[in-house]
Amino acid sequence: MTRAPVASLPLVALSSLVSVAFGTLFYAFSVLITDRAAGSVFSTSVLSVAWSGSIVVGGGLAYLIGRRIDRHGVRGIMTAGSVLGAVGLGLVGAAAEPWQVIGASWFLIGPAGAMTFYEPAFVAVDRWFGDAGRLRSLAVLTVVGGLAGPVFLPVTSLLVEALGWRRAAAALGGILLLTGAAARLGFPRDEAPSSRSAGGVGIRRLIVDRRFTRFTAASVLTFAAMQAVLLHRIAVFEESGFAITTVALWAAVAGLLSLPGRYAAPLVSGRVRPVRLNAAANAALAVAVALAIAATAPWRMMGHFVVFGVAFGALLPLRAVVMGSWYSGPGYGSVMGLQWSIIATSAALGPLAVGVGRDATGSYGIPLAFVAGGLLAAAALGMLAEAPRS
C-alpha cells in the first residue's frame, strides 16, 4: 500500500481509538475498583484477579492477533476489539457476583485490550508510515494515547458520582463502541500486505536472540510494576488519607506530564541508544514508587505523580522504538505479539501480587517496596540487552 503521511486521517483515527480504549478499559478501572464504586461490592482481591486475568488472557492472544494482523491488517481487529470491550464494560456494570466480574474481564475486556491497545497500533505505524515516518508517528500516537489518563480519570470519577458505578461502566462502553465505529472509517482499506504469510523472524531464532530475551525480561518487570501502580495508585493514596478527587486530579496531572516524554523519547532515540533511555526511565519509576510508600505528606504524593508521569511517558514508545529498530518489516506483528504474550502473561502477576499483598499485610507498603526493586532490576537488564559480546 502507499505510505500515509504522518499528519493523516489514518493516524488521527488510530490514535483516537487507542486513547479511548486505554481510557475506558484501563484507566477507568482504577476508579471503578475504589470503595465508592465496585470496591463497595467486591473485594480488592476479586477485582485484582479480574484485572490480572484480563491481562493474562489478552496477552495470551497477542501472538495470534499479531499473526492475523500480518496477514489481514489492523482494521477488522481493532473494530472487533471495540465491540468486545463495550460489551465487557456493560457486563461488569451489571455484575452481581464475583464470577461475573471475573468472566467479563477475562473473556471480553482482556481480548478487547489486546485488539485495541498499543500492540496492533505499533504494527499499523510500522506498516503505514515506513522508516521515514515511524519515529514521529510513534511520538504522535503515544502523545494522543497519553490523553487517556488526564481525560478518563476525572471523567470516570464524575460519571460514578453522577450515575453510580454500574451506569458509569455502561456509559464508558458506549463511548468505546462509538469511537471504534468512527475510527474504522479512517483506517486504510488496502493495508494488508500482498503476501498472505506472516514471514519475518521465527520464534526459535527469537528464543536464542540475546537482545530479544534480555529486553523482554526487562519489559516484563517494567510492565508488571506499571500495571500494579496504575491499577492501585488511587487506592494507595486513599489509604494514606488523601481524598479520591484530589488523587484523581494528580493522576490526571501525571498523565499530562507524560506527554513531553512520549513525544521526545522516539525522537531522542535517533541520537541516544534507546536501551539507555529505557534504563533511565525505569530507575526514575523506582523513585516514584518509593515516594508512594507510606506517603502521608502532600509533597510525597505530588512528587510521586510528577516523577511517574515524566518517566512513564518516556517508557511507552521506547519498546516499539527498540523492537522496530531490530525487527521492522514483514512479520513484525508476530514478533511484537510474541513479546507481548510473554510480557502480559508474566507481568499480570504484578497487580495481583500487590492486591493480595495489601490484603495480607493490611497496607500497600511492603508490596510497593518489591515493585521499586523490580524496576531497578528492569533498568539493569535493559542495559544488558545490547551489551558487547564477550
C-alpha positions as a printed NumPy array, in Angstrom:
array([[  0.   ,   0.   ,   0.   ],
       [  1.046,   3.659,  -0.394],
       [  2.716,   5.084,   2.701],
       [  0.459,   7.548,   4.528],
       [  1.84 ,  10.942,   5.598],
       [  2.472,  11.393,   9.314],
       [ -0.252,  14.084,   9.55 ],
       [ -3.093,  11.994,   8.128],
       [ -6.596,  10.716,   8.8  ],
       [ -5.355,   7.142,   9.455],
       [ -3.022,   8.354,  12.208],
       [ -5.766,  10.505,  13.752],
       [ -8.228,   7.581,  13.686],
       [ -5.67 ,   5.13 ,  15.069],
       [ -4.515,   7.437,  17.86 ],
       [ -8.073,   8.348,  18.876],
       [ -9.198,   4.741,  19.182],
       [ -6.122,   3.751,  21.185],
       [ -6.641,   6.694,  23.537],
       [-10.323,   5.944,  24.156],
       [ -9.625,   2.201,  24.534],
       [ -7.   ,   2.89 ,  27.191],
       [ -9.263,   5.392,  28.888],
       [-12.288,   3.094,  29.114],
       [-10.65 ,  -0.324,  29.525],
       [ -7.558,   0.607,  31.534],
       [ -7.552,   3.94 ,  33.37 ],
       [-11.233,   3.898,  34.273],
       [-10.738,   0.6  ,  36.108],
       [ -8.524,   2.261,  38.728],
       [-11.515,   4.426,  39.683],
       [-14.045,   1.599,  39.421],
       [-12.168,  -0.547,  41.985],
       [-12.339,   2.099,  44.725],
       [-14.579,   1.764,  47.782],
       [-17.169,   4.175,  46.406],
       [-17.533,   2.078,  43.24 ],
       [-17.132,  -1.661,  42.622],
       [-14.926,  -1.879,  45.718],
       [-18.082,  -1.381,  47.78 ],
       [-19.436,  -4.68 ,  46.418],
       [-16.372,  -6.797,  45.615],
       [-13.075,  -7.281,  47.486],
       [ -9.737,  -5.879,  46.347],
       [ -8.535,  -9.43 ,  45.709],
       [-11.514, -10.255,  43.462],
       [-11.076,  -7.081,  41.441],
       [ -7.318,  -7.7  ,  41.197],
       [ -7.963, -11.243,  39.948],
       [-10.378,  -9.866,  37.358],
       [ -7.889,  -7.239,  36.206],
       [ -4.848,  -9.505,  36.194],
       [ -6.734, -12.289,  34.431],
       [ -7.829,  -9.91 ,  31.695],
       [ -4.184,  -9.051,  31.086],
       [ -3.183, -12.726,  31.004],
       [ -5.92 , -13.647,  28.522],
       [ -5.235, -10.634,  26.337],
       [ -1.513, -11.328,  26.418],
       [ -2.047, -14.982,  25.589],
       [ -3.935, -13.936,  22.464],
       [ -1.374, -11.314,  21.395],
       [  0.723, -13.644,  19.237],
       [ -2.335, -14.964,  17.376],
       [ -3.645, -11.434,  16.94 ],
       [ -0.246, -10.294,  15.656],
       [ -0.144, -13.104,  13.093],
       [ -3.634, -12.234,  11.901],
       [ -2.653,  -8.581,  11.567],
       [  0.37 ,  -9.624,   9.499],
       [ -1.989, -11.403,   7.112],
       [ -5.137,  -9.256,   7.141],
       [ -4.303,  -5.847,   8.582],
       [ -5.435,  -3.838,  11.586],
       [ -8.848,  -2.52 ,  10.541],
       [-11.026,  -5.529,  11.352],
       [ -9.137,  -6.47 ,  14.514],
       [ -9.416,  -3.056,  16.164],
       [-13.091,  -2.678,  15.223],
       [-13.934,  -6.053,  16.758],
       [-11.953,  -5.129,  19.856],
       [-14.035,  -2.003,  20.434],
       [-17.218,  -4.085,  20.282],
       [-15.903,  -6.706,  22.731],
       [-14.729,  -4.003,  25.123],
       [-18.079,  -2.222,  25.087],
       [-19.944,  -5.449,  25.879],
       [-17.443,  -6.317,  28.621],
       [-17.846,  -2.968,  30.367],
       [-21.595,  -3.288,  30.223],
       [-21.461,  -6.732,  31.831],
       [-19.064,  -5.565,  34.558],
       [-21.54 ,  -2.83 ,  35.396],
       [-24.358,  -5.387,  35.619],
       [-22.392,  -7.956,  37.661],
       [-23.874,  -9.147,  40.942],
       [-21.433, -11.976,  41.709],
       [-17.615, -12.12 ,  41.718],
       [-17.528, -14.729,  38.919],
       [-19.461, -12.364,  36.654],
       [-16.907,  -9.563,  37.078],
       [-14.074, -12.022,  36.524],
       [-15.713, -13.614,  33.468],
       [-16.455, -10.302,  31.742],
       [-12.938,  -9.045,  32.474],
       [-11.12 , -12.192,  31.357],
       [-13.059, -13.121,  28.247],
       [-14.206,  -9.755,  26.885],
       [-12.165,  -6.865,  28.282],
       [ -8.858,  -8.791,  28.097],
       [ -9.154,  -9.706,  24.411],
       [-10.541,  -6.237,  23.657],
       [ -7.435,  -4.619,  25.117],
       [ -5.152,  -6.865,  23.077],
       [ -7.04 ,  -5.76 ,  19.948],
       [ -7.212,  -2.007,  20.641],
       [ -4.186,  -1.022,  22.739],
       [ -0.678,  -0.172,  21.545],
       [  0.354,  -3.572,  20.146],
       [ -1.792,  -3.507,  16.969],
       [ -1.263,   0.259,  16.727],
       [  2.534,  -0.159,  16.739],
       [  2.246,  -2.629,  13.87 ],
       [ -0.04 ,  -0.234,  11.986],
       [  2.533,   2.549,  12.35 ],
       [  5.319,   0.293,  11.104],
       [  3.217,  -0.7  ,   8.083],
       [  1.538,   2.586,   7.208],
       [  4.387,   5.078,   7.658],
       [  7.636,   3.175,   6.976],
       [ 11.102,   4.034,   8.269],
       [ 10.875,   7.71 ,   7.357],
       [  7.735,   8.421,   9.379],
       [  7.866,   5.699,  12.027],
       [  9.521,   7.601,  14.892],
       [  7.424,  10.752,  14.523],
       [  4.238,   8.701,  14.085],
       [  5.036,   6.739,  17.256],
       [  5.511,  10.054,  19.032],
       [  2.109,  11.337,  17.863],
       [  0.376,   8.036,  18.66 ],
       [  1.697,   7.855,  22.214],
       [  1.044,  11.545,  22.902],
       [ -2.614,  11.194,  21.899],
       [ -2.775,   7.923,  23.817],
       [ -1.426,   9.833,  26.801],
       [ -4.573,  11.933,  26.918],
       [ -6.485,   8.846,  28.099],
       [ -5.465,   9.284,  31.731],
       [ -5.993,  13.049,  32.042],
       [ -9.387,  12.748,  30.34 ],
       [-10.846,   9.486,  31.585],
       [ -9.726,   9.503,  35.22 ],
       [-11.721,  12.643,  36.083],
       [-14.494,  11.748,  33.618],
       [-14.919,   8.319,  35.208],
       [-14.903,   9.886,  38.662],
       [-17.634,  12.323,  37.607],
       [-19.663,   9.567,  35.943],
       [-19.501,   7.452,  39.091],
       [-20.67 ,  10.402,  41.181],
       [-23.485,  11.303,  38.774],
       [-24.7  ,   7.884,  37.613],
       [-23.364,   5.346,  40.055],
       [-20.552,   2.97 ,  39.125],
       [-22.759,   0.484,  37.259],
       [-24.234,   3.004,  34.826],
       [-20.845,   4.678,  34.549],
       [-19.315,   1.412,  33.3  ],
       [-22.082,   1.071,  30.68 ],
       [-21.565,   4.687,  29.57 ],
       [-17.843,   4.075,  29.113],
       [-18.672,   1.049,  26.95 ],
       [-20.87 ,   3.205,  24.752],
       [-18.076,   5.731,  24.276],
       [-15.684,   2.971,  23.202],
       [-18.192,   1.48 ,  20.769],
       [-18.874,   4.8  ,  19.026],
       [-15.169,   5.621,  18.782],
       [-14.381,   2.232,  17.257],
       [-17.058,   2.707,  14.594],
       [-15.773,   6.188,  13.722],
       [-12.117,   5.1  ,  13.624],
       [-12.881,   2.283,  11.205],
       [-13.908,   4.868,   8.61 ],
       [-10.459,   6.463,   8.775],
       [ -8.36 ,   3.296,   8.51 ],
       [ -6.811,   2.403,   5.118],
       [ -8.736,  -0.277,   3.258],
       [ -5.69 ,  -1.644,   1.424],
       [ -3.478,  -2.119,   4.461],
       [ -2.978,  -5.9  ,   4.221],
       [  0.403,  -6.962,   2.761],
       [  0.466,  -8.593,  -0.646],
       [  1.891, -11.791,   0.838],
       [ -0.505, -13.8  ,   2.961],
       [  2.273, -15.372,   5.006],
       [  3.465, -13.838,   8.231],
       [  7.156, -14.081,   7.318],
       [  9.717, -12.284,   9.446],
       [ 11.771, -13.588,  12.339],
       [ 10.951, -17.092,  13.589],
       [ 10.167, -17.948,  17.211],
       [ 13.169, -20.269,  17.576],
       [ 15.516, -17.552,  16.421],
       [ 13.996, -15.078,  18.884],
       [ 14.328, -17.512,  21.778],
       [ 18.107, -17.638,  21.308],
       [ 18.421, -13.938,  20.445],
       [ 20.105, -12.249,  23.418],
       [ 18.596,  -8.885,  22.57 ],
       [ 15.068, -10.278,  22.472],
       [ 15.299, -12.376,  25.647],
       [ 17.022,  -9.769,  27.807],
       [ 14.911,  -6.877,  26.646],
       [ 11.746,  -8.931,  27.026],
       [ 12.731,  -9.894,  30.59 ],
       [ 13.316,  -6.22 ,  31.406],
       [  9.957,  -5.329,  29.871],
       [  8.187,  -7.966,  31.979],
       [  9.445,  -6.295,  35.157],
       [  8.643,  -2.827,  33.831],
       [  5.089,  -3.617,  32.837],
       [  4.388,  -5.621,  35.994],
       [  5.326,  -2.547,  38.005],
       [  3.493,  -0.056,  35.806],
       [  0.281,  -2.083,  35.753],
       [  0.372,  -2.533,  39.522],
       [  0.885,   1.178,  40.132],
       [ -1.695,   2.323,  37.601],
       [ -4.331,  -0.023,  38.988],
       [ -3.727,   0.59 ,  42.686],
       [ -2.352,   4.133,  42.947],
       [ -5.655,   5.858,  43.735],
       [ -6.37 ,   3.281,  46.431],
       [ -2.768,   3.642,  47.709],
       [ -3.189,   7.334,  48.423],
       [ -6.77 ,   6.885,  49.614],
       [ -5.283,   4.556,  52.244],
       [ -2.815,   7.301,  53.22 ],
       [ -5.671,   9.692,  53.931],
       [ -5.963,  11.69 ,  50.712],
       [ -9.344,  12.424,  49.113],
       [-10.056,  10.407,  45.978],
       [-10.892,  13.533,  43.984],
       [ -7.52 ,  15.059,  44.895],
       [ -5.636,  11.904,  43.941],
       [ -7.583,  11.547,  40.69 ],
       [ -6.682,  15.139,  39.83 ],
       [ -2.98 ,  14.492,  40.415],
       [ -3.193,  11.262,  38.425],
       [ -4.575,  13.344,  35.568],
       [ -1.686,  15.797,  36.023],
       [  0.733,  12.866,  35.786],
       [ -0.888,  11.912,  32.5  ],
       [ -0.311,  15.42 ,  31.165],
       [  3.283,  15.342,  32.368],
       [  3.81 ,  12.139,  30.394],
       [  3.125,  13.919,  27.102],
       [  6.567,  15.556,  26.628],
       [  8.315,  12.227,  27.244],
       [  6.01 ,  10.394,  24.866],
       [  6.838,  12.804,  22.089],
       [ 10.523,  13.371,  22.817],
       [ 11.672,   9.799,  23.565],
       [ 11.235,   8.433,  19.998],
       [ 12.94 ,  11.493,  18.522],
       [ 15.824,  11.493,  21.013],
       [ 16.317,   7.767,  20.383],
       [ 17.66 ,   8.699,  16.967],
       [ 20.701,  10.152,  18.742],
       [ 20.886,   8.216,  22.046],
       [ 20.696,   4.442,  22.36 ],
       [ 17.066,   3.697,  23.242],
       [ 18.084,   0.944,  25.679],
       [ 19.884,   3.598,  27.738],
       [ 16.819,   5.824,  27.719],
       [ 14.74 ,   2.812,  28.751],
       [ 17.013,   2.03 ,  31.704],
       [ 16.999,   5.642,  32.919],
       [ 13.2  ,   5.787,  32.803],
       [ 12.925,   2.549,  34.797],
       [ 15.193,   3.96 ,  37.504],
       [ 13.061,   7.103,  37.667],
       [  9.904,   4.984,  38.051],
       [ 11.532,   3.215,  41.003],
       [ 11.987,   6.604,  42.671],
       [  8.335,   7.439,  42.029],
       [  7.168,   4.192,  43.627],
       [  9.407,   4.774,  46.659],
       [  7.756,   8.168,  47.156],
       [  4.339,   6.483,  47.312],
       [  5.258,   4.217,  50.238],
       [  3.524,   5.492,  53.4  ],
       [  3.122,   8.858,  51.681],
       [  1.134,  10.865,  54.218],
       [  2.906,  14.126,  53.319],
       [  1.384,  16.002,  50.361],
       [  4.803,  16.665,  48.803],
       [  5.442,  12.918,  48.519],
       [  2.077,  12.308,  46.876],
       [  2.673,  15.146,  44.416],
       [  6.29 ,  14.073,  43.845],
       [  5.162,  10.544,  43.011],
       [  2.812,  11.712,  40.284],
       [  5.299,  14.204,  38.796],
       [  8.193,  11.723,  38.557],
       [  5.943,   8.859,  37.495],
       [  4.3  ,  10.908,  34.756],
       [  7.543,  12.024,  33.13 ],
       [  9.214,   8.582,  33.279],
       [  6.099,   6.65 ,  32.277],
       [  5.662,   8.836,  29.208],
       [  9.206,   8.203,  28.03 ],
       [  8.931,   4.444,  28.506],
       [  5.778,   3.825,  26.495],
       [  7.122,   4.385,  22.965],
       [ 10.633,   3.117,  23.686],
       [  9.775,  -0.583,  23.495],
       [  8.368,  -0.097,  19.993],
       [ 11.395,   2.005,  19.032],
       [ 13.819,  -0.675,  20.199],
       [ 11.902,  -3.556,  18.646],
       [ 11.268,  -1.673,  15.419],
       [ 14.971,  -0.968,  15.017],
       [ 15.679,  -4.701,  15.288],
       [ 12.695,  -6.409,  13.643],
       [ 10.776,  -3.908,  11.463],
       [  9.188,  -5.321,   8.308],
       [  7.272,  -8.497,   7.384],
       [  6.309, -10.473,  10.448],
       [  6.673,  -7.503,  12.804],
       [  3.17 ,  -8.13 ,  14.126],
       [  4.088, -11.702,  15.067],
       [  7.308, -10.566,  16.769],
       [  5.568,  -7.873,  18.796],
       [  2.696, -10.235,  19.543],
       [  5.044, -12.943,  20.828],
       [  6.876, -10.479,  23.031],
       [  3.631,  -9.033,  24.375],
       [  2.305, -12.515,  25.105],
       [  5.359, -13.133,  27.266],
       [  5.18 ,  -9.709,  28.901],
       [  1.45 ,  -9.642,  29.575],
       [  1.068, -13.185,  30.884],
       [  4.026, -12.68 ,  33.232],
       [  3.5  ,  -9.034,  34.176],
       [ -0.125,  -9.688,  35.133],
       [  1.231, -11.069,  38.4  ],
       [  2.204,  -7.517,  39.381],
       [ -1.28 ,  -6.092,  40.053],
       [ -2.422,  -9.397,  41.549],
       [  0.576,  -9.636,  43.886],
       [  0.141,  -6.053,  45.068],
       [ -3.59 ,  -6.561,  45.652],
       [ -3.122,  -9.811,  47.557],
       [ -0.152,  -8.353,  49.443],
       [ -2.215,  -5.38 ,  50.51 ],
       [ -4.984,  -7.62 ,  51.824],
       [ -2.479,  -9.884,  53.605],
       [ -0.418,  -7.128,  55.282],
       [ -3.119,  -4.509,  55.731],
       [ -1.228,  -1.843,  53.773],
       [  0.483,  -1.176,  50.45 ],
       [  3.94 ,  -0.508,  51.957],
       [  5.649,  -3.893,  51.555],
       [  4.169,  -4.671,  48.1  ],
       [  5.323,  -1.274,  46.788],
       [  8.863,  -1.87 ,  48.084],
       [  9.042,  -5.   ,  45.924],
       [  7.697,  -3.042,  42.958],
       [ 10.501,  -0.467,  43.293],
       [ 13.109,  -3.239,  43.419],
       [ 11.692,  -4.835,  40.292],
       [ 12.046,  -1.558,  38.399],
       [ 15.72 ,  -1.273,  39.342],
       [ 16.247,  -4.83 ,  38.081],
       [ 14.499,  -3.868,  34.825],
       [ 16.901,  -0.957,  34.399],
       [ 19.898,  -3.291,  34.734],
       [ 18.514,  -5.88 ,  32.305],
       [ 17.676,  -3.189,  29.778],
       [ 21.273,  -2.018,  29.747],
       [ 22.443,  -5.588,  29.146],
       [ 20.212,  -6.04 ,  26.1  ],
       [ 22.857,  -4.577,  23.803],
       [ 25.913,  -5.333,  25.927],
       [ 29.053,  -6.128,  23.911],
       [ 29.707,  -9.79 ,  23.301],
       [ 32.482, -11.252,  25.415]])
